[in-house]
Amino acid sequence: MPHTTASASIATGIVVVKTGILVLGGLITYFSLKAYRNTGTRALRALAIGFGIITLGALLGGTMDFILGVDLATGILIDAALTFVGFAVITYSLYAD
């Protein structure tokens, strides 16, 4: 029985943290996109895209196991892969003219 309670607590924690990541990542993406629209700077567009990809990865990785029944390891891999791609795009944005 304690194992079930611990698993439920962990699942709740994942949902809470992933929701926070979705909200904050969405805000960062929104403000970066808004800044891009105001300035037209390609670097800000890439920054918005990078944060959007990371946020999407957190959303997909956190929901795939709950909604689609994908195993947790696959969800973590999807999250990590999209985080990697997002950080690569953000890195590019820091060097773009």
C-alpha angles and dihedrals in degrees: 000000000000089000090059092049091049091049091050091049091050092048090050090049091051091051092049094047094043089050090052091049090049093050096044094040090049091051093048090048092048095049092045090050091047090051089049091052091050095048106022089222112158091211091061090049090053090047091053091048092049094052090044091055092049091049091048090051091053091049095047095040092049097046105035094079094043099043106026099029093240111157118262094246091057090049090051091049092052091048092048094046093051091045089053092050091045092052090048090054091046090050089051090050090058091057099037118107 
